[in-house]
Amino acid sequence: MRSILSAVTAFLILGSTACCAAPPPPASSSSSAPAVPSAARPQSSAAESAEASPAPTIPKSKTENFQESAASASPAASSCPAFKVETLQTEQFTISYLKFGKPGGQPLVILPGLSVKSVMELADAIAEAYRIFADRYEIYLMDRRSDVPSVYSVRDMAKDTEAALDALKLSQCDIVGFSQGGMIAQVIAAERPDLAHKLVLGSTTAKVTDYERKLFLGWARLAAANDLDGLTRSLLTHIYSDDFCRQNEAAYSAYIHSASPEDLKRFIIFSKGMEDFDASGQLKDISCPVLVLGAKQDKIISPHASEDLQKKLRCQSYIYDGYGHAVYDEAPDYKDKVLNFLNEEKH
């Protein structure tokens, strides 16, 4: 499976790919218990158009070896499901989303985490990475709103996502949220049970700690200072394993350095939006089945946060050993666990 990093474009805290050259799975532990007017901008997949979606330009000098190794591991482009990137305009905001999978199938909503650049740039890689879901599910990967206010909390993000799902006439969705996206997913499931059929929470927390707050605000300061080298080092070392960092540092650095001033402005706002997040008092309002996925070596969100979610939600959980925050990128069986949970009969 071609990953987004193997396309030489990197996700920041976004669980939507399998990693490049993923290692064998280690031992694990488990337990049970509307706005600025904008015309629609469809983006077609290779299956729908002769022109492939352009990837961000990255200097060959920084990525040559990475590209060569990734190309040798990549399957034919025809394996990518047909997809479209569309823009939804409401009275309050405009938001882009990626849509692919089985028309009329069970809706699967994916909420990505914090990203330096819009995940819509990586639509073809995302569709390919999630192709195992495409036979049964109609998949919607939601971006953040296009016109971001200067102060924009996780709860604001959740409210806008709820409004977008309503505008798309979706209900009883299976919702998968990673990191910041998992925070958004908790609020949606608690406040709008009509929208949530099942819930997967990956590498996330119900309440931001002082350590996490300092980390998020530190990223915002690095971006504000245009210290892209420092931002690259902090993000890469906190998100991925040491081996992964060594293999992909050049490509990741090139991706961060390709961010525009507007990209960095949005990143700063989204980073600050997590500093006071606390949904711990709302967990009792989540009534749908939940799967919590975490990692013991997570350097951003403590594994204790996953354990706390599992205890309070009395739900299924799986804590990986040997992986960090980006377990969703590096564990080869991660998406299989998500798919198996979603395919279980709801009791």
Solvent accessible surface area in square Angstrom, and as a share of the most:
residue,aa,sasa,rsa
1,M,83,0.37
2,R,46,0.17
3,S,1,0.01
4,I,1,0.00
5,L,3,0.01
6,S,13,0.08
7,A,22,0.17
8,V,13,0.07
9,T,1,0.01
10,A,0,0.00
11,F,2,0.01
12,L,0,0.00
13,I,2,0.01
14,L,0,0.00
15,G,1,0.01
16,S,0,0.00
17,T,1,0.01
18,A,22,0.17
19,C,9,0.06
20,C,21,0.13
21,A,90,0.70
22,A,39,0.30
23,P,60,0.38
24,P,114,0.72
25,P,80,0.50
26,P,52,0.33
27,A,81,0.62
28,S,39,0.25
29,S,48,0.31
30,S,78,0.51
31,S,55,0.35
32,S,85,0.55
33,A,76,0.59
34,P,13,0.08
35,A,32,0.25
36,V,94,0.54
37,P,107,0.67
38,S,40,0.26
39,A,82,0.64
40,A,70,0.54
41,R,136,0.50
42,P,88,0.55
43,Q,47,0.21
44,S,38,0.25
45,S,1,0.00
46,A,52,0.40
47,A,75,0.58
48,E,82,0.37
49,S,41,0.26
50,A,115,0.89
51,E,140,0.63
52,A,79,0.62
53,S,18,0.11
54,P,115,0.72
55,A,63,0.49
56,P,25,0.15
57,T,125,0.73
58,I,17,0.09
59,P,75,0.47
60,K,132,0.56
61,S,106,0.68
62,K,88,0.37
63,T,2,0.01
64,E,73,0.33
65,N,122,0.63
66,F,21,0.09
67,Q,68,0.30
68,E,104,0.47
69,S,69,0.45
70,A,7,0.06
71,A,71,0.55
72,S,98,0.63
73,A,75,0.58
74,S,39,0.25
75,P,54,0.34
76,A,70,0.54
77,A,70,0.54
78,S,102,0.66
79,S,39,0.25
80,C,11,0.07
81,P,25,0.15
82,A,47,0.37
83,F,3,0.01
84,K,84,0.36
85,V,4,0.02
86,E,44,0.20
87,T,14,0.08
88,L,28,0.14
89,Q,88,0.39
90,T,19,0.11
91,E,156,0.70
92,Q,112,0.50
93,F,2,0.01
94,T,4,0.02
95,I,2,0.01
96,S,7,0.04
97,Y,13,0.05
98,L,0,0.00
99,K,66,0.28
100,F,8,0.03
101,G,23,0.22
102,K,101,0.43
103,P,116,0.73
104,G,73,0.70
105,G,13,0.12
106,Q,53,0.24
107,P,22,0.14
108,L,1,0.00
109,V,0,0.00
110,I,0,0.00
111,L,2,0.01
112,P,3,0.02
113,G,3,0.03
114,L,1,0.01
115,S,16,0.10
116,V,3,0.01
117,K,17,0.07
118,S,39,0.25
119,V,4,0.02
120,M,16,0.07
121,E,69,0.31
122,L,6,0.03
123,A,0,0.00
124,D,36,0.19
125,A,1,0.01
126,I,0,0.00
127,A,0,0.00
128,E,2,0.01
129,A,0,0.00
130,Y,6,0.02
131,R,70,0.25
132,I,64,0.32
133,F,1,0.01
134,A,14,0.11
135,D,129,0.67
136,R,122,0.45
137,Y,1,0.00
138,E,24,0.11
139,I,0,0.00
140,Y,11,0.04
141,L,0,0.00
142,M,1,0.01
143,D,18,0.09
144,R,21,0.08
145,R,35,0.13
146,S,58,0.37
147,D,39,0.20
148,V,27,0.16
149,P,56,0.35
150,S,96,0.62
151,V,123,0.71
152,Y,6,0.02
153,S,39,0.25
154,V,1,0.01
155,R,94,0.34
156,D,56,0.29
157,M,2,0.01
158,A,0,0.00
159,K,141,0.60
160,D,15,0.08
161,T,9,0.05
162,E,17,0.07
163,A,37,0.29
164,A,0,0.00
165,L,0,0.00
166,D,65,0.34
167,A,47,0.37
168,L,38,0.19
169,K,182,0.77
170,L,23,0.11
171,S,64,0.41
172,Q,76,0.34
173,C,0,0.00
174,D,1,0.01
175,I,1,0.00
176,V,2,0.01
177,G,0,0.00
178,F,3,0.01
179,S,5,0.03
180,Q,1,0.00
181,G,0,0.00
182,G,0,0.00
183,M,0,0.00
184,I,1,0.01
185,A,0,0.00
186,Q,1,0.00
187,V,1,0.00
188,I,0,0.00
189,A,1,0.01
190,A,11,0.08
191,E,84,0.38
192,R,62,0.23
193,P,69,0.43
194,D,66,0.34
195,L,1,0.01
196,A,5,0.04
197,H,45,0.20
198,K,3,0.01
199,L,0,0.00
200,V,0,0.00
201,L,0,0.00
202,G,0,0.00
203,S,2,0.01
204,T,1,0.01
205,T,5,0.03
206,A,4,0.03
207,K,112,0.47
208,V,5,0.03
209,T,68,0.39
210,D,94,0.49
211,Y,119,0.45
212,E,3,0.01
213,R,63,0.23
214,K,142,0.60
215,L,21,0.11
216,F,4,0.02
217,L,42,0.21
218,G,17,0.16
219,W,1,0.00
220,A,2,0.01
221,R,153,0.56
222,L,46,0.23
223,A,4,0.03
224,A,74,0.57
225,A,74,0.58
226,N,99,0.51
227,D,55,0.28
228,L,20,0.10
229,D,79,0.41
230,G,8,0.08
231,L,0,0.00
232,T,5,0.03
233,R,143,0.52
234,S,21,0.14
235,L,0,0.00
236,L,4,0.02
237,T,66,0.38
238,H,44,0.20
239,I,1,0.00
240,Y,4,0.02
241,S,33,0.21
242,D,90,0.47
243,D,79,0.41
244,F,6,0.03
245,C,15,0.09
246,R,166,0.61
247,Q,106,0.47
248,N,2,0.01
249,E,91,0.41
250,A,47,0.36
251,A,3,0.02
252,Y,0,0.00
253,S,18,0.12
254,A,5,0.04
255,Y,3,0.01
256,I,0,0.00
257,H,76,0.34
258,S,44,0.28
259,A,13,0.10
260,S,46,0.30
261,P,117,0.74
262,E,97,0.44
263,D,26,0.13
264,L,14,0.07
265,K,114,0.48
266,R,36,0.13
267,F,1,0.00
268,I,29,0.15
269,I,15,0.07
270,F,11,0.05
271,S,0,0.00
272,K,102,0.43
273,G,11,0.10
274,M,2,0.01
275,E,52,0.23
276,D,112,0.58
277,F,10,0.04
278,D,57,0.30
279,A,1,0.01
280,S,34,0.22
281,G,52,0.50
282,Q,38,0.17
283,L,5,0.02
284,K,165,0.70
285,D,68,0.35
286,I,19,0.10
287,S,97,0.62
288,C,16,0.09
289,P,37,0.24
290,V,7,0.04
291,L,11,0.06
292,V,1,0.01
293,L,1,0.00
294,G,1,0.01
295,A,1,0.01
296,K,93,0.40
297,Q,85,0.38
298,D,15,0.08
299,K,93,0.40
300,I,2,0.01
301,I,2,0.01
302,S,40,0.26
303,P,25,0.16
304,H,129,0.58
305,A,15,0.11
306,S,3,0.02
307,E,70,0.31
308,D,55,0.29
309,L,1,0.00
310,Q,20,0.09
311,K,143,0.60
312,K,105,0.45
313,L,27,0.13
314,R,193,0.71
315,C,9,0.05
316,Q,62,0.28
317,S,8,0.05
318,Y,46,0.17
319,I,13,0.07
320,Y,1,0.00
321,D,47,0.24
322,G,47,0.45
323,Y,6,0.02
324,G,9,0.09
325,H,0,0.00
326,A,0,0.00
327,V,0,0.00
328,Y,3,0.01
329,D,1,0.01
330,E,6,0.03
331,A,4,0.03
332,P,58,0.37
333,D,38,0.19
334,Y,3,0.01
335,K,16,0.07
336,D,69,0.36
337,K,49,0.21
338,V,4,0.03
339,L,32,0.16
340,N,95,0.49
341,F,6,0.03
342,L,5,0.02
343,N,58,0.30
344,E,79,0.35
345,E,139,0.62
346,K,94,0.40
347,H,207,0.92
